[in-house]
């Protein structure tokens, strides 16, 4: 495995650990339904997770504020 791939995998694992330690949501098991939530849509209005039932959904969490403070 190349150095870049190892670095990427390590970074992803570290981010997962940090997120899981900072967030104390109840654990889900395989096959459990995701909790309902809604988000602001890029087209205006709200988008509910339940409105996507039966479709493949990828949820990508990212930080958009890179201010070090």
N, CA, C and O atoms as a Tripos MOL2 file, in Angstrom:
@<TRIPOS>MOLECULE
protein
  276   275    69     0     0
PROTEIN
NO_CHARGES

@<TRIPOS>ATOM
      1 N           0.8540   -1.1660    0.0000 N.3       1 UNK1
      2 CA          0.0000    0.0000    0.0000 C.3       1 UNK1
      3 C           0.9040    1.2340    0.0000 C.2       1 UNK1
      4 O           1.8730    1.2980    0.7570 O.2       1 UNK1
      5 N           0.5950    2.1800   -0.8230 N.am      2 UNK2
      6 CA          1.4320    3.3680   -0.9440 C.3       2 UNK2
      7 C           1.2970    4.2540    0.2940 C.2       2 UNK2
      8 O           0.3420    4.1450    1.0630 O.2       2 UNK2
      9 N           2.2650    5.1170    0.4570 N.am      3 UNK3
     10 CA          2.2690    6.0340    1.5930 C.3       3 UNK3
     11 C           1.0290    6.9170    1.5800 C.2       3 UNK3
     12 O           0.4200    7.1500    2.6240 O.2       3 UNK3
     13 N           0.6570    7.4070    0.4100 N.am      4 UNK4
     14 CA         -0.5110    8.2800    0.3020 C.3       4 UNK4
     15 C          -1.7890    7.5610    0.7240 C.2       4 UNK4
     16 O          -2.6250    8.1390    1.4190 O.2       4 UNK4
     17 N          -1.9440    6.3130    0.3110 N.am      5 UNK5
     18 CA         -3.1260    5.5440    0.6980 C.3       5 UNK5
     19 C          -3.1390    5.2970    2.2030 C.2       5 UNK5
     20 O          -4.1920    5.3820    2.8340 O.2       5 UNK5
     21 N          -1.9750    4.9910    2.7830 N.am      6 UNK6
     22 CA         -1.8950    4.7780    4.2270 C.3       6 UNK6
     23 C          -2.2460    6.0560    4.9770 C.2       6 UNK6
     24 O          -2.9500    6.0180    5.9860 O.2       6 UNK6
     25 N          -1.7550    7.1820    4.4830 N.am      7 UNK7
     26 CA         -2.0450    8.4610    5.1050 C.3       7 UNK7
     27 C          -3.5340    8.7720    5.0260 C.2       7 UNK7
     28 O          -4.1300    9.2250    6.0040 O.2       7 UNK7
     29 N          -4.1280    8.5330    3.8790 N.am      8 UNK8
     30 CA         -5.5600    8.7780    3.7010 C.3       8 UNK8
     31 C          -6.3830    7.8790    4.6190 C.2       8 UNK8
     32 O          -7.3190    8.3490    5.2650 O.2       8 UNK8
     33 N          -6.0490    6.6120    4.6830 N.am      9 UNK9
     34 CA         -6.7840    5.6850    5.5420 C.3       9 UNK9
     35 C          -6.6370    6.0730    7.0110 C.2       9 UNK9
     36 O          -7.6050    6.0140    7.7690 O.2       9 UNK9
     37 N          -5.4500    6.4620    7.4090 N.am     10 UNK10
     38 CA         -5.2230    6.8850    8.7920 C.3      10 UNK10
     39 C          -6.0190    8.1340    9.1170 C.2      10 UNK10
     40 O          -6.5870    8.2450   10.2040 O.2      10 UNK10
     41 N          -6.0660    9.0710    8.1880 N.am     11 UNK11
     42 CA         -6.8130   10.3060    8.4020 C.3      11 UNK11
     43 C          -8.3030   10.0230    8.5230 C.2      11 UNK11
     44 O          -8.9700   10.5760    9.3970 O.2      11 UNK11
     45 N          -8.8250    9.1770    7.6650 N.am     12 UNK12
     46 CA        -10.2440    8.8380    7.7210 C.3      12 UNK12
     47 C         -10.5920    8.1370    9.0310 C.2      12 UNK12
     48 O         -11.6310    8.4100    9.6320 O.2      12 UNK12
     49 N          -9.7200    7.2370    9.4650 N.am     13 UNK13
     50 CA         -9.9480    6.5270   10.7170 C.3      13 UNK13
     51 C          -9.9210    7.5010   11.8960 C.2      13 UNK13
     52 O         -10.7550    7.4100   12.7980 O.2      13 UNK13
     53 N          -8.9610    8.4330   11.8870 N.am     14 UNK14
     54 CA         -8.8720    9.4210   12.9610 C.3      14 UNK14
     55 C         -10.1140   10.3050   12.9920 C.2      14 UNK14
     56 O         -10.6300   10.6120   14.0670 O.2      14 UNK14
     57 N         -10.5960   10.7170   11.8200 N.am     15 UNK15
     58 CA        -11.7990   11.5520   11.7740 C.3      15 UNK15
     59 C         -13.0030   10.7760   12.3010 C.2      15 UNK15
     60 O         -13.8450   11.3440   12.9960 O.2      15 UNK15
     61 N         -13.0930    9.5060   11.9850 N.am     16 UNK16
     62 CA        -14.1860    8.6750   12.4760 C.3      16 UNK16
     63 C         -14.1350    8.5800   14.0010 C.2      16 UNK16
     64 O         -15.1650    8.6920   14.6660 O.2      16 UNK16
     65 N         -12.9510    8.3770   14.5490 N.am     17 UNK17
     66 CA        -12.8150    8.2950   15.9970 C.3      17 UNK17
     67 C         -13.1870    9.6060   16.6710 C.2      17 UNK17
     68 O         -13.8770    9.6110   17.6900 O.2      17 UNK17
     69 N         -12.7340   10.7130   16.1070 N.am     18 UNK18
     70 CA        -13.0430   12.0230   16.6860 C.3      18 UNK18
     71 C         -14.5410   12.2770   16.6410 C.2      18 UNK18
     72 O         -15.1290   12.7270   17.6240 O.2      18 UNK18
     73 N         -15.1600   11.9900   15.4980 N.am     19 UNK19
     74 CA        -16.5990   12.2170   15.3650 C.3      19 UNK19
     75 C         -17.3810   11.3300   16.3300 C.2      19 UNK19
     76 O         -18.3260   11.7920   16.9690 O.2      19 UNK19
     77 N         -16.9960   10.0720   16.4380 N.am     20 UNK20
     78 CA        -17.7440    9.1690   17.3110 C.3      20 UNK20
     79 C         -17.5590    9.5330   18.7800 C.2      20 UNK20
     80 O         -18.4710    9.3230   19.5790 O.2      20 UNK20
     81 N         -16.4070   10.0690   19.1510 N.am     21 UNK21
     82 CA        -16.1800   10.4680   20.5400 C.3      21 UNK21
     83 C         -16.9350   11.7520   20.8690 C.2      21 UNK21
     84 O         -17.3860   11.9290   22.0010 O.2      21 UNK21
     85 N         -17.0750   12.6420   19.9030 N.am     22 UNK22
     86 CA        -17.7150   13.9340   20.1450 C.3      22 UNK22
     87 C         -19.2340   13.8400   20.0680 C.2      22 UNK22
     88 O         -19.9280   14.7370   20.5470 O.2      22 UNK22
     89 N         -19.7530   12.7910   19.4860 N.am     23 UNK23
     90 CA        -21.1920   12.6770   19.2700 C.3      23 UNK23
     91 C         -21.7000   11.4490   20.0170 C.2      23 UNK23
     92 O         -21.2330   10.3360   19.7760 O.2      23 UNK23
     93 N         -22.6320   11.6420   20.9000 N.am     24 UNK24
     94 CA        -23.0980   10.5280   21.7260 C.3      24 UNK24
     95 C         -24.4920   10.0560   21.3190 C.2      24 UNK24
     96 O         -25.3580    9.8580   22.1710 O.2      24 UNK24
     97 N         -24.7010    9.8800   20.0410 N.am     25 UNK25
     98 CA        -25.9860    9.3740   19.5550 C.3      25 UNK25
     99 C         -26.0890    7.8870   19.8830 C.2      25 UNK25
    100 O         -25.0720    7.2050   20.0060 O.2      25 UNK25
    101 N         -27.3040    7.3880   20.0240 N.am     26 UNK26
    102 CA        -27.4520    5.9570   20.2950 C.3      26 UNK26
    103 C         -26.9070    5.1310   19.1320 C.2      26 UNK26
    104 O         -27.0570    5.5020   17.9670 O.2      26 UNK26
    105 N         -26.2870    4.0300   19.4590 N.am     27 UNK27
    106 CA        -25.6900    3.1730   18.4330 C.3      27 UNK27
    107 C         -26.7730    2.4770   17.6170 C.2      27 UNK27
    108 O         -27.8360    2.1310   18.1310 O.2      27 UNK27
    109 N         -26.4830    2.2840   16.3570 N.am     28 UNK28
    110 CA        -27.3810    1.5550   15.4740 C.3      28 UNK28
    111 C         -26.7240    0.2450   15.0880 C.2      28 UNK28
    112 O         -25.5020    0.1670   14.9630 O.2      28 UNK28
    113 N         -27.5240   -0.7670   14.9040 N.am     29 UNK29
    114 CA        -27.0270   -2.0450   14.4150 C.3      29 UNK29
    115 C         -27.3320   -2.1520   12.9310 C.2      29 UNK29
    116 O         -28.1540   -1.4090   12.3950 O.2      29 UNK29
    117 N         -26.6610   -3.0830   12.2820 N.am     30 UNK30
    118 CA        -26.9180   -3.3240   10.8680 C.3      30 UNK30
    119 C         -28.3810   -3.6760   10.6940 C.2      30 UNK30
    120 O         -28.9100   -4.5340   11.4010 O.2      30 UNK30
    121 N         -29.0350   -3.0120    9.7500 N.am     31 UNK31
    122 CA        -30.4420   -3.2540    9.4840 C.3      31 UNK31
    123 C         -31.3810   -2.2980   10.1920 C.2      31 UNK31
    124 O         -32.5640   -2.2390    9.8600 O.2      31 UNK31
    125 N         -30.8640   -1.5300   11.1880 N.am     32 UNK32
    126 CA        -31.6960   -0.5380   11.8640 C.3      32 UNK32
    127 C         -32.0030    0.6150   10.9250 C.2      32 UNK32
    128 O         -31.2110    0.9320   10.0380 O.2      32 UNK32
    129 N         -33.1480    1.2340   11.1220 N.am     33 UNK33
    130 CA        -33.4950    2.4090   10.3280 C.3      33 UNK33
    131 C         -32.7240    3.6040   10.8510 C.2      33 UNK33
    132 O         -32.5190    3.7460   12.0560 O.2      33 UNK33
    133 N         -32.3010    4.4550    9.9450 N.am     34 UNK34
    134 CA        -31.6210    5.6900   10.3270 C.3      34 UNK34
    135 C         -32.6350    6.6180   10.9810 C.2      34 UNK34
    136 O         -33.8040    6.6260   10.5960 O.2      34 UNK34
    137 N         -32.2000    7.3970   11.9620 N.am     35 UNK35
    138 CA        -33.1330    8.3450   12.5670 C.3      35 UNK35
    139 C         -33.5730    9.4130   11.5630 C.2      35 UNK35
    140 O         -32.7990    9.8140   10.6950 O.2      35 UNK35
    141 N         -34.7980    9.8580   11.6870 N.am     36 UNK36
    142 CA        -35.3330   10.8770   10.7800 C.3      36 UNK36
    143 C         -34.6420   12.2120   11.0270 C.2      36 UNK36
    144 O         -34.4290   12.6090   12.1730 O.2      36 UNK36
    145 N         -34.2990   12.8890    9.9620 N.am     37 UNK37
    146 CA        -33.7730   14.2470   10.0610 C.3      37 UNK37
    147 C         -34.0810   14.9710    8.7770 C.2      37 UNK37
    148 O         -34.4060   14.3550    7.7620 O.2      37 UNK37
    149 N         -33.9780   16.2910    8.8280 N.am     38 UNK38
    150 CA        -34.1700   17.0750    7.6170 C.3      38 UNK38
    151 C         -33.0380   18.0830    7.4750 C.2      38 UNK38
    152 O         -32.4220   18.5020    8.4550 O.2      38 UNK38
    153 N         -32.7880   18.4520    6.2430 N.am     39 UNK39
    154 CA        -31.7090   19.3670    5.8940 C.3      39 UNK39
    155 C         -32.2430   20.4570    4.9840 C.2      39 UNK39
    156 O         -33.2730   20.2860    4.3310 O.2      39 UNK39
    157 N         -31.5410   21.5760    4.9440 N.am     40 UNK40
    158 CA        -31.8690   22.6090    3.9640 C.3      40 UNK40
    159 C         -31.5000   22.0990    2.5830 C.2      40 UNK40
    160 O         -30.3840   21.6240    2.3710 O.2      40 UNK40
    161 N         -32.4200   22.1930    1.6540 N.am     41 UNK41
    162 CA        -32.1820   21.7430    0.2910 C.3      41 UNK41
    163 C         -31.4120   22.8040   -0.4870 C.2      41 UNK41
    164 O         -31.5430   23.9980   -0.2180 O.2      41 UNK41
    165 N         -30.6170   22.3700   -1.4420 N.am     42 UNK42
    166 CA        -29.9070   23.3200   -2.3050 C.3      42 UNK42
    167 C         -30.8790   24.0310   -3.2440 C.2      42 UNK42
    168 O         -30.5340   25.0480   -3.8460 O.2      42 UNK42
    169 N         -32.0930   23.4950   -3.3660 N.am     43 UNK43
    170 CA        -33.1180   24.1050   -4.2220 C.3      43 UNK43
    171 C         -34.1150   24.9160   -3.4050 C.2      43 UNK43
    172 O         -35.1440   25.3470   -3.9260 O.2      43 UNK43
    173 N         -33.8120   25.1250   -2.1280 N.am     44 UNK44
    174 CA        -34.7270   25.8340   -1.2420 C.3      44 UNK44
    175 C         -35.6370   24.8560   -0.5300 C.2      44 UNK44
    176 O         -35.9150   23.7730   -1.0450 O.2      44 UNK44
    177 N         -36.0930   25.2230    0.6280 N.am     45 UNK45
    178 CA        -36.9680   24.3420    1.3970 C.3      45 UNK45
    179 C         -36.1630   23.3230    2.1830 C.2      45 UNK45
    180 O         -34.9510   23.4530    2.3560 O.2      45 UNK45
    181 N         -36.8730   22.3030    2.6560 N.am     46 UNK46
    182 CA        -36.2670   21.2470    3.4670 C.3      46 UNK46
    183 C         -36.3240   19.9190    2.7280 C.2      46 UNK46
    184 O         -37.2330   19.6670    1.9370 O.2      46 UNK46
    185 N         -35.3410   19.0830    2.9990 N.am     47 UNK47
    186 CA        -35.2910   17.7340    2.4410 C.3      47 UNK47
    187 C         -35.2720   16.7700    3.6070 C.2      47 UNK47
    188 O         -34.3670   16.8180    4.4410 O.2      47 UNK47
    189 N         -36.2710   15.8850    3.6770 N.am     48 UNK48
    190 CA        -36.3490   14.9020    4.7550 C.3      48 UNK48
    191 C         -35.7590   13.5770    4.2880 C.2      48 UNK48
    192 O         -35.9120   13.1810    3.1320 O.2      48 UNK48
    193 N         -35.0920   12.9130    5.2000 N.am     49 UNK49
    194 CA        -34.5280   11.6050    4.8820 C.3      49 UNK49
    195 C         -35.6230   10.6390    4.4450 C.2      49 UNK49
    196 O         -35.4150    9.8530    3.5200 O.2      49 UNK49
    197 N         -36.7630   10.6830    5.0810 N.am     50 UNK50
    198 CA        -37.8500    9.7560    4.7450 C.3      50 UNK50
    199 C         -38.3580    9.9430    3.3150 C.2      50 UNK50
    200 O         -38.9440    9.0220    2.7460 O.2      50 UNK50
    201 N         -38.1410   11.1280    2.7240 N.am     51 UNK51
    202 CA        -38.5810   11.3470    1.3440 C.3      51 UNK51
    203 C         -37.6940   10.6060    0.3470 C.2      51 UNK51
    204 O         -38.0280   10.5110   -0.8340 O.2      51 UNK51
    205 N         -36.5720   10.0860    0.8170 N.am     52 UNK52
    206 CA        -35.6470    9.3580   -0.0510 C.3      52 UNK52
    207 C         -35.7490    7.8500    0.1370 C.2      52 UNK52
    208 O         -34.9140    7.1030   -0.3730 O.2      52 UNK52
    209 N         -36.7590    7.4010    0.8620 N.am     53 UNK53
    210 CA        -36.9210    5.9680    1.1330 C.3      53 UNK53
    211 C         -36.9550    5.1770   -0.1700 C.2      53 UNK53
    212 O         -37.6410    5.5570   -1.1190 O.2      53 UNK53
    213 N         -36.2130    4.0820   -0.2090 N.am     54 UNK54
    214 CA        -36.1490    3.2310   -1.3910 C.3      54 UNK54
    215 C         -35.0590    3.6350   -2.3670 C.2      54 UNK54
    216 O         -34.8370    2.9500   -3.3660 O.2      54 UNK54
    217 N         -34.3740    4.7420   -2.0920 N.am     55 UNK55
    218 CA        -33.2820    5.2030   -2.9570 C.3      55 UNK55
    219 C         -31.9570    5.0360   -2.2200 C.2      55 UNK55
    220 O         -31.9160    5.0150   -0.9890 O.2      55 UNK55
    221 N         -30.8950    4.9200   -2.9760 N.am     56 UNK56
    222 CA        -29.5700    4.8850   -2.3710 C.3      56 UNK56
    223 C         -29.2060    6.2860   -1.9080 C.2      56 UNK56
    224 O         -29.3740    7.2540   -2.6500 O.2      56 UNK56
    225 N         -28.7080    6.3940   -0.6850 N.am     57 UNK57
    226 CA        -28.3740    7.6940   -0.1090 C.3      57 UNK57
    227 C         -26.9580    7.6420    0.4330 C.2      57 UNK57
    228 O         -26.6090    6.7370    1.1910 O.2      57 UNK57
    229 N         -26.1500    8.6060    0.0470 N.am     58 UNK58
    230 CA        -24.8070    8.7650    0.5940 C.3      58 UNK58
    231 C         -24.7970   10.0660    1.3800 C.2      58 UNK58
    232 O         -25.0810   11.1310    0.8320 O.2      58 UNK58
    233 N         -24.4730    9.9820    2.6500 N.am     59 UNK59
    234 CA        -24.4160   11.1680    3.4930 C.3      59 UNK59
    235 C         -22.9480   11.4770    3.7390 C.2      59 UNK59
    236 O         -22.2120   10.6670    4.3040 O.2      59 UNK59
    237 N         -22.5420   12.6460    3.3110 N.am     60 UNK60
    238 CA        -21.1440   13.0590    3.4240 C.3      60 UNK60
    239 C         -21.0700   14.2490    4.3790 C.2      60 UNK60
    240 O         -21.5790   15.3270    4.0730 O.2      60 UNK60
    241 N         -20.4400   14.0530    5.5250 N.am     61 UNK61
    242 CA        -20.2640   15.1310    6.4850 C.3      61 UNK61
    243 C         -18.9040   15.7540    6.2580 C.2      61 UNK61
    244 O         -17.8970   15.0500    6.1840 O.2      61 UNK61
    245 N         -18.8700   17.0530    6.1480 N.am     62 UNK62
    246 CA        -17.5900   17.7250    5.9730 C.3      62 UNK62
    247 C         -17.6170   19.0590    6.6930 C.2      62 UNK62
    248 O         -18.6760   19.6390    6.9360 O.2      62 UNK62
    249 N         -16.4500   19.5190    7.0200 N.am     63 UNK63
    250 CA        -16.3130   20.8000    7.7060 C.3      63 UNK63
    251 C         -16.0510   21.8610    6.6560 C.2      63 UNK63
    252 O         -15.1280   21.7280    5.8520 O.2      63 UNK63
    253 N         -16.8480   22.9050    6.6570 N.am     64 UNK64
    254 CA        -16.6470   23.9440    5.6480 C.3      64 UNK64
    255 C         -16.0160   25.2080    6.2350 C.2      64 UNK64
    256 O         -15.8690   26.2060    5.5290 O.2      64 UNK64
    257 N         -15.6440   25.1800    7.5070 N.am     65 UNK65
    258 CA        -14.9780   26.3010    8.1460 C.3      65 UNK65
    259 C         -13.6020   25.8200    8.5990 C.2      65 UNK65
    260 O         -13.4880   25.0660    9.5650 O.2      65 UNK65
    261 N         -12.5730   26.2560    7.9060 N.am     66 UNK66
    262 CA        -11.2320   25.7860    8.2170 C.3      66 UNK66
    263 C         -10.4650   26.7630    9.0910 C.2      66 UNK66
    264 O          -9.2340   26.7590    9.0980 O.2      66 UNK66
    265 N         -11.1870   27.6040    9.8310 N.am     67 UNK67
    266 CA        -10.5640   28.5430   10.7510 C.3      67 UNK67
    267 C          -9.9680   27.7520   11.9250 C.2      67 UNK67
    268 O         -10.7000   27.0030   12.5710 O.2      67 UNK67
    269 N          -8.6790   27.8890   12.2210 N.am     68 UNK68
    270 CA         -8.0450   27.0690   13.2580 C.3      68 UNK68
    271 C          -8.4900   27.4140   14.6800 C.2      68 UNK68
    272 O          -8.1500   26.6830   15.6100 O.2      68 UNK68
    273 N          -9.2230   28.4790   14.8770 N.am     69 UNK69
    274 CA         -9.6250   28.8400   16.2480 C.3      69 UNK69
    275 C         -10.9590   28.2890   16.6220 C.2      69 UNK69
    276 O         -11.4270   28.5090   17.7390 O.2      69 UNK69
@<TRIPOS>BOND
     1     1     2 1
     2     2     3 1
     3     3     4 2
     4     3     5 am
     5     5     6 1
     6     6     7 1
     7     7     8 2
     8     7     9 am
     9     9    10 1
    10    10    11 1
    11    11    12 2
    12    11    13 am
    13    13    14 1
    14    14    15 1
    15    15    16 2
    16    15    17 am
    17    17    18 1
    18    18    19 1
    19    19    20 2
    20    19    21 am
    21    21    22 1
    22    22    23 1
    23    23    24 2
    24    23    25 am
    25    25    26 1
    26    26    27 1
    27    27    28 2
    28    27    29 am
    29    29    30 1
    30    30    31 1
    31    31    32 2
    32    31    33 am
    33    33    34 1
    34    34    35 1
    35    35    36 2
    36    35    37 am
    37    37    38 1
    38    38    39 1
    39    39    40 2
    40    39    41 am
    41    41    42 1
    42    42    43 1
    43    43    44 2
    44    43    45 am
    45    45    46 1
    46    46    47 1
    47    47    48 2
    48    47    49 am
    49    49    50 1
    50    50    51 1
    51    51    52 2
    52    51    53 am
    53    53    54 1
    54    54    55 1
    55    55    56 2
    56    55    57 am
    57    57    58 1
    58    58    59 1
    59    59    60 2
    60    59    61 am
    61    61    62 1
    62    62    63 1
    63    63    64 2
    64    63    65 am
    65    65    66 1
    66    66    67 1
    67    67    68 2
    68    67    69 am
    69    69    70 1
    70    70    71 1
    71    71    72 2
    72    71    73 am
    73    73    74 1
    74    74    75 1
    75    75    76 2
    76    75    77 am
    77    77    78 1
    78    78    79 1
    79    79    80 2
    80    79    81 am
    81    81    82 1
    82    82    83 1
    83    83    84 2
    84    83    85 am
    85    85    86 1
    86    86    87 1
    87    87    88 2
    88    87    89 am
    89    89    90 1
    90    90    91 1
    91    91    92 2
    92    91    93 am
    93    93    94 1
    94    94    95 1
    95    95    96 2
    96    95    97 am
    97    97    98 1
    98    98    99 1
    99    99   100 2
   100    99   101 am
   101   101   102 1
   102   102   103 1
   103   103   104 2
   104   103   105 am
   105   105   106 1
   106   106   107 1
   107   107   108 2
   108   107   109 am
   109   109   110 1
   110   110   111 1
   111   111   112 2
   112   111   113 am
   113   113   114 1
   114   114   115 1
   115   115   116 2
   116   115   117 am
   117   117   118 1
   118   118   119 1
   119   119   120 2
   120   119   121 am
   121   121   122 1
   122   122   123 1
   123   123   124 2
   124   123   125 am
   125   125   126 1
   126   126   127 1
   127   127   128 2
   128   127   129 am
   129   129   130 1
   130   130   131 1
   131   131   132 2
   132   131   133 am
   133   133   134 1
   134   134   135 1
   135   135   136 2
   136   135   137 am
   137   137   138 1
   138   138   139 1
   139   139   140 2
   140   139   141 am
   141   141   142 1
   142   142   143 1
   143   143   144 2
   144   143   145 am
   145   145   146 1
   146   146   147 1
   147   147   148 2
   148   147   149 am
   149   149   150 1
   150   150   151 1
   151   151   152 2
   152   151   153 am
   153   153   154 1
   154   154   155 1
   155   155   156 2
   156   155   157 am
   157   157   158 1
   158   158   159 1
   159   159   160 2
   160   159   161 am
   161   161   162 1
   162   162   163 1
   163   163   164 2
   164   163   165 am
   165   165   166 1
   166   166   167 1
   167   167   168 2
   168   167   169 am
   169   169   170 1
   170   170   171 1
   171   171   172 2
   172   171   173 am
   173   173   174 1
   174   174   175 1
   175   175   176 2
   176   175   177 am
   177   177   178 1
   178   178   179 1
   179   179   180 2
   180   179   181 am
   181   181   182 1
   182   182   183 1
   183   183   184 2
   184   183   185 am
   185   185   186 1
   186   186   187 1
   187   187   188 2
   188   187   189 am
   189   189   190 1
   190   190   191 1
   191   191   192 2
   192   191   193 am
   193   193   194 1
   194   194   195 1
   195   195   196 2
   196   195   197 am
   197   197   198 1
   198   198   199 1
   199   199   200 2
   200   199   201 am
   201   201   202 1
   202   202   203 1
   203   203   204 2
   204   203   205 am
   205   205   206 1
   206   206   207 1
   207   207   208 2
   208   207   209 am
   209   209   210 1
   210   210   211 1
   211   211   212 2
   212   211   213 am
   213   213   214 1
   214   214   215 1
   215   215   216 2
   216   215   217 am
   217   217   218 1
   218   218   219 1
   219   219   220 2
   220   219   221 am
   221   221   222 1
   222   222   223 1
   223   223   224 2
   224   223   225 am
   225   225   226 1
   226   226   227 1
   227   227   228 2
   228   227   229 am
   229   229   230 1
   230   230   231 1
   231   231   232 2
   232   231   233 am
   233   233   234 1
   234   234   235 1
   235   235   236 2
   236   235   237 am
   237   237   238 1
   238   238   239 1
   239   239   240 2
   240   239   241 am
   241   241   242 1
   242   242   243 1
   243   243   244 2
   244   243   245 am
   245   245   246 1
   246   246   247 1
   247   247   248 2
   248   247   249 am
   249   249   250 1
   250   250   251 1
   251   251   252 2
   252   251   253 am
   253   253   254 1
   254   254   255 1
   255   255   256 2
   256   255   257 am
   257   257   258 1
   258   258   259 1
   259   259   260 2
   260   259   261 am
   261   261   262 1
   262   262   263 1
   263   263   264 2
   264   263   265 am
   265   265   266 1
   266   266   267 1
   267   267   268 2
   268   267   269 am
   269   269   270 1
   270   270   271 1
   271   271   272 2
   272   271   273 am
   273   273   274 1
   274   274   275 1
   275   275   276 2
@<TRIPOS>SUBSTRUCTURE
     1 UNK1         2 RESIDUE 1 A UNK
     2 UNK2         6 RESIDUE 1 A UNK
     3 UNK3        10 RESIDUE 1 A UNK
     4 UNK4        14 RESIDUE 1 A UNK
     5 UNK5        18 RESIDUE 1 A UNK
     6 UNK6        22 RESIDUE 1 A UNK
     7 UNK7        26 RESIDUE 1 A UNK
     8 UNK8        30 RESIDUE 1 A UNK
     9 UNK9        34 RESIDUE 1 A UNK
    10 UNK10       38 RESIDUE 1 A UNK
    11 UNK11       42 RESIDUE 1 A UNK
    12 UNK12       46 RESIDUE 1 A UNK
    13 UNK13       50 RESIDUE 1 A UNK
    14 UNK14       54 RESIDUE 1 A UNK
    15 UNK15       58 RESIDUE 1 A UNK
    16 UNK16       62 RESIDUE 1 A UNK
    17 UNK17       66 RESIDUE 1 A UNK
    18 UNK18       70 RESIDUE 1 A UNK
    19 UNK19       74 RESIDUE 1 A UNK
    20 UNK20       78 RESIDUE 1 A UNK
    21 UNK21       82 RESIDUE 1 A UNK
    22 UNK22       86 RESIDUE 1 A UNK
    23 UNK23       90 RESIDUE 1 A UNK
    24 UNK24       94 RESIDUE 1 A UNK
    25 UNK25       98 RESIDUE 1 A UNK
    26 UNK26      102 RESIDUE 1 A UNK
    27 UNK27      106 RESIDUE 1 A UNK
    28 UNK28      110 RESIDUE 1 A UNK
    29 UNK29      114 RESIDUE 1 A UNK
    30 UNK30      118 RESIDUE 1 A UNK
    31 UNK31      122 RESIDUE 1 A UNK
    32 UNK32      126 RESIDUE 1 A UNK
    33 UNK33      130 RESIDUE 1 A UNK
    34 UNK34      134 RESIDUE 1 A UNK
    35 UNK35      138 RESIDUE 1 A UNK
    36 UNK36      142 RESIDUE 1 A UNK
    37 UNK37      146 RESIDUE 1 A UNK
    38 UNK38      150 RESIDUE 1 A UNK
    39 UNK39      154 RESIDUE 1 A UNK
    40 UNK40      158 RESIDUE 1 A UNK
    41 UNK41      162 RESIDUE 1 A UNK
    42 UNK42      166 RESIDUE 1 A UNK
    43 UNK43      170 RESIDUE 1 A UNK
    44 UNK44      174 RESIDUE 1 A UNK
    45 UNK45      178 RESIDUE 1 A UNK
    46 UNK46      182 RESIDUE 1 A UNK
    47 UNK47      186 RESIDUE 1 A UNK
    48 UNK48      190 RESIDUE 1 A UNK
    49 UNK49      194 RESIDUE 1 A UNK
    50 UNK50      198 RESIDUE 1 A UNK
    51 UNK51      202 RESIDUE 1 A UNK
    52 UNK52      206 RESIDUE 1 A UNK
    53 UNK53      210 RESIDUE 1 A UNK
    54 UNK54      214 RESIDUE 1 A UNK
    55 UNK55      218 RESIDUE 1 A UNK
    56 UNK56      222 RESIDUE 1 A UNK
    57 UNK57      226 RESIDUE 1 A UNK
    58 UNK58      230 RESIDUE 1 A UNK
    59 UNK59      234 RESIDUE 1 A UNK
    60 UNK60      238 RESIDUE 1 A UNK
    61 UNK61      242 RESIDUE 1 A UNK
    62 UNK62      246 RESIDUE 1 A UNK
    63 UNK63      250 RESIDUE 1 A UNK
    64 UNK64      254 RESIDUE 1 A UNK
    65 UNK65      258 RESIDUE 1 A UNK
    66 UNK66      262 RESIDUE 1 A UNK
    67 UNK67      266 RESIDUE 1 A UNK
    68 UNK68      270 RESIDUE 1 A UNK
    69 UNK69      274 RESIDUE 1 A UNK
